[in-house]
Amino acid sequence: MDLLEVGKIVKPHGLDGRMKVVSYLEADNVLESLEEVFIKNGKQKAKLENVKSIKLNKKGFLIELEGVEDIDTASALAGCRVLIPSDKLEELPEGEYYWRDIVGLEVRTYDGEILGRIVRVFPTGGNDVYVCTGGEREILLPAVADIIREVDIENGIMVVSLPEGL
């Protein structure tokens, strides 16, 4: 099963086992229907847990899991990652991609020059930025149509048009 990391437990919230999670999701609507999630601690295998409740809040969500009934049990899970099966995600409109699909793409110019691979993505508020390494230098590519000209997930290629100085 292909799992997607959707957040990280940062601390308990209250005394009854509720936990605060920093969300990595851009749209949190997938969370509302979840009945179970996977919790992963470090290199241990992800463990399936039943969800009692999920409530959206600023910059994340609050989660209650079956069997986590007090602050001590919740505290022990701080730092763990929250994952869901990737098939729970909705299909995106054409031209939009999940970060997991972008990371690893080979980056080329229209001339066929290979610049490297996308190693990570980070949000900036207005648009995402793709970090490309492996060539002569690290390149930060704003995820805008003027720069990112083609994305071919199937063949693992991104074609870019670099402006002067980038």
The 8 nearest C-alpha neighbors of each residue, nearest first, counted from 0:
[[1, 2, 84, 85, 86, 83, 3, 45],
 [0, 2, 85, 84, 3, 86, 83, 82],
 [3, 1, 84, 85, 83, 82, 0, 4],
 [2, 4, 82, 85, 83, 84, 5, 1],
 [3, 5, 82, 81, 6, 83, 2, 80],
 [6, 4, 23, 82, 81, 24, 22, 3],
 [7, 5, 22, 23, 81, 21, 4, 80],
 [6, 8, 80, 20, 21, 81, 79, 9],
 [9, 7, 20, 77, 78, 79, 19, 10],
 [8, 10, 77, 20, 78, 19, 7, 21],
 [11, 9, 77, 19, 18, 8, 74, 12],
 [12, 10, 18, 73, 74, 17, 19, 70],
 [13, 11, 18, 17, 19, 10, 14, 16],
 [12, 14, 15, 11, 17, 70, 16, 18],
 [13, 15, 70, 69, 16, 12, 17, 11],
 [14, 16, 69, 68, 17, 13, 70, 67],
 [17, 15, 69, 68, 70, 73, 67, 14],
 [16, 18, 63, 12, 62, 15, 11, 13],
 [19, 17, 11, 12, 62, 61, 10, 73],
 [18, 20, 61, 10, 12, 9, 8, 11],
 [21, 19, 8, 7, 60, 59, 9, 61],
 [20, 22, 59, 6, 7, 58, 8, 23],
 [23, 21, 6, 59, 24, 5, 20, 58],
 [24, 22, 5, 6, 25, 21, 4, 59],
 [25, 23, 22, 26, 5, 27, 6, 59],
 [24, 26, 27, 23, 22, 28, 122, 97],
 [27, 25, 24, 28, 29, 30, 23, 22],
 [26, 28, 29, 30, 24, 25, 31, 55],
 [29, 27, 30, 26, 31, 32, 24, 25],
 [30, 28, 27, 31, 32, 88, 87, 33],
 [31, 29, 28, 33, 32, 27, 53, 55],
 [30, 32, 29, 28, 33, 53, 27, 54],
 [31, 33, 30, 29, 34, 28, 53, 35],
 [34, 32, 30, 35, 31, 29, 50, 36],
 [33, 35, 50, 49, 32, 36, 51, 52],
 [36, 34, 49, 50, 48, 33, 47, 37],
 [37, 35, 83, 48, 47, 82, 38, 49],
 [36, 38, 47, 82, 46, 45, 81, 48],
 [39, 37, 81, 46, 45, 80, 82, 79],
 [40, 38, 45, 80, 79, 41, 46, 44],
 [39, 41, 79, 43, 42, 80, 38, 45],
 [42, 40, 43, 39, 79, 80, 44, 78],
 [41, 43, 40, 44, 39, 45, 79, 80],
 [44, 42, 41, 40, 45, 39, 46, 38],
 [43, 45, 46, 39, 42, 40, 41, 38],
 [46, 44, 39, 38, 37, 43, 47, 40],
 [45, 47, 37, 38, 44, 39, 48, 36],
 [48, 46, 37, 36, 38, 45, 35, 49],
 [49, 47, 36, 35, 37, 46, 50, 64],
 [50, 48, 35, 65, 64, 34, 51, 36],
 [49, 51, 64, 35, 34, 52, 63, 65],
 [52, 50, 64, 63, 65, 49, 53, 34],
 [53, 51, 63, 50, 62, 54, 64, 61],
 [52, 54, 62, 61, 63, 55, 60, 31],
 [53, 55, 61, 60, 56, 62, 52, 31],
 [54, 56, 60, 59, 61, 53, 57, 27],
 [57, 55, 60, 59, 58, 54, 61, 19],
 [56, 58, 59, 55, 60, 21, 22, 61],
 [59, 57, 21, 56, 22, 60, 55, 20],
 [60, 58, 22, 21, 56, 57, 20, 55],
 [59, 61, 55, 56, 20, 54, 19, 62],
 [60, 62, 19, 54, 18, 53, 20, 55],
 [61, 63, 53, 18, 17, 52, 60, 64],
 [64, 62, 17, 52, 51, 50, 16, 53],
 [65, 63, 50, 51, 67, 49, 66, 62],
 [64, 66, 67, 49, 51, 50, 63, 48],
 [65, 67, 68, 64, 72, 49, 16, 48],
 [68, 66, 16, 65, 64, 72, 69, 73],
 [67, 69, 16, 15, 66, 72, 70, 65],
 [70, 68, 16, 15, 71, 72, 14, 67],
 [69, 71, 14, 73, 16, 72, 74, 15],
 [72, 70, 74, 73, 69, 75, 16, 11],
 [71, 73, 75, 74, 70, 69, 67, 16],
 [72, 74, 70, 16, 76, 11, 71, 75],
 [75, 73, 71, 76, 77, 72, 11, 70],
 [74, 76, 72, 73, 77, 71, 78, 70],
 [75, 77, 74, 73, 79, 78, 8, 72],
 [78, 76, 9, 8, 10, 74, 79, 75],
 [79, 77, 8, 9, 76, 7, 80, 40],
 [80, 78, 40, 39, 8, 76, 77, 7],
 [79, 81, 7, 39, 38, 6, 8, 82],
 [80, 82, 38, 6, 7, 4, 5, 37],
 [83, 81, 4, 37, 3, 5, 36, 2],
 [82, 84, 36, 3, 2, 37, 85, 4],
 [85, 83, 2, 86, 87, 1, 3, 0],
 [86, 84, 87, 2, 3, 88, 1, 83],
 [85, 87, 88, 84, 89, 1, 83, 2],
 [88, 86, 85, 84, 89, 29, 83, 33],
 [89, 87, 86, 85, 29, 90, 84, 91],
 [88, 90, 91, 87, 86, 29, 85, 28],
 [91, 89, 88, 92, 93, 96, 86, 95],
 [90, 92, 95, 89, 93, 96, 97, 94],
 [93, 91, 95, 94, 90, 96, 89, 97],
 [94, 92, 95, 91, 96, 90, 150, 97],
 [93, 95, 92, 96, 150, 91, 149, 144],
 [96, 94, 93, 92, 91, 97, 90, 150],
 [97, 95, 98, 100, 94, 91, 101, 93],
 [96, 98, 100, 99, 101, 95, 91, 102],
 [97, 99, 101, 100, 102, 96, 120, 119],
 [98, 100, 97, 102, 101, 96, 3, 103],
 [99, 101, 98, 97, 102, 96, 152, 103],
 [100, 102, 98, 99, 104, 103, 97, 117],
 [103, 101, 117, 118, 99, 104, 119, 100],
 [102, 104, 117, 116, 118, 101, 105, 155],
 [105, 103, 155, 156, 116, 117, 102, 101],
 [104, 106, 116, 156, 115, 157, 155, 103],
 [107, 105, 157, 114, 115, 116, 158, 113],
 [108, 106, 113, 158, 112, 114, 111, 159],
 [107, 109, 159, 110, 111, 112, 158, 160],
 [108, 110, 111, 158, 107, 159, 160, 112],
 [109, 111, 108, 112, 107, 113, 158, 160],
 [110, 112, 108, 109, 107, 113, 158, 114],
 [113, 111, 108, 107, 110, 114, 109, 106],
 [114, 112, 107, 115, 106, 111, 108, 134],
 [113, 115, 134, 106, 107, 112, 133, 116],
 [116, 114, 133, 134, 132, 106, 113, 131],
 [117, 115, 105, 131, 104, 106, 132, 103],
 [116, 118, 131, 102, 103, 130, 104, 119],
 [119, 117, 102, 130, 131, 103, 116, 132],
 [120, 118, 130, 102, 117, 129, 121, 131],
 [121, 119, 129, 128, 130, 98, 127, 122],
 [120, 122, 128, 127, 123, 129, 119, 130],
 [123, 121, 127, 124, 126, 128, 120, 125],
 [124, 122, 125, 127, 126, 121, 128, 141],
 [123, 125, 126, 122, 127, 121, 128, 25],
 [126, 124, 123, 127, 122, 142, 141, 128],
 [127, 125, 124, 123, 142, 122, 128, 141],
 [126, 128, 122, 142, 121, 123, 141, 129],
 [127, 129, 141, 121, 140, 142, 120, 122],
 [130, 128, 120, 140, 139, 119, 117, 131],
 [129, 131, 139, 119, 117, 118, 138, 120],
 [130, 132, 117, 138, 116, 137, 115, 118],
 [133, 131, 137, 115, 116, 134, 136, 138],
 [134, 132, 115, 116, 135, 114, 131, 136],
 [135, 133, 115, 114, 136, 132, 137, 113],
 [134, 136, 133, 137, 114, 132, 115, 138],
 [137, 135, 134, 138, 132, 133, 131, 114],
 [136, 138, 132, 131, 139, 130, 134, 135],
 [137, 139, 131, 130, 140, 136, 132, 165],
 [140, 138, 130, 129, 131, 128, 141, 137],
 [139, 141, 129, 128, 138, 142, 130, 146],
 [142, 140, 128, 143, 127, 129, 139, 126],
 [143, 141, 127, 128, 126, 147, 140, 129],
 [142, 144, 145, 141, 146, 147, 126, 127],
 [143, 145, 147, 146, 148, 142, 149, 141],
 [144, 146, 143, 147, 148, 160, 159, 142],
 [147, 145, 160, 159, 144, 143, 148, 161],
 [148, 146, 159, 144, 143, 149, 145, 142],
 [147, 149, 159, 158, 146, 144, 160, 145],
 [150, 148, 158, 157, 147, 151, 159, 156],
 [149, 151, 157, 152, 156, 158, 148, 147],
 [150, 152, 156, 153, 154, 155, 157, 149],
 [153, 151, 155, 154, 150, 156, 100, 104],
 [152, 154, 151, 155, 156, 150, 100, 104],
 [153, 155, 152, 151, 156, 104, 150, 157],
 [156, 154, 104, 152, 153, 151, 105, 157],
 [157, 155, 105, 151, 104, 154, 106, 150],
 [156, 158, 150, 106, 149, 105, 151, 104],
 [157, 159, 107, 149, 108, 148, 106, 109],
 [160, 158, 147, 108, 148, 146, 161, 107],
 [159, 161, 146, 108, 162, 148, 147, 109],
 [160, 162, 165, 146, 159, 163, 108, 164],
 [161, 163, 165, 164, 160, 146, 145, 159],
 [164, 162, 165, 161, 160, 146, 145, 159],
 [163, 165, 162, 161, 138, 160, 139, 140],
 [164, 163, 162, 161, 138, 139, 140, 160]]
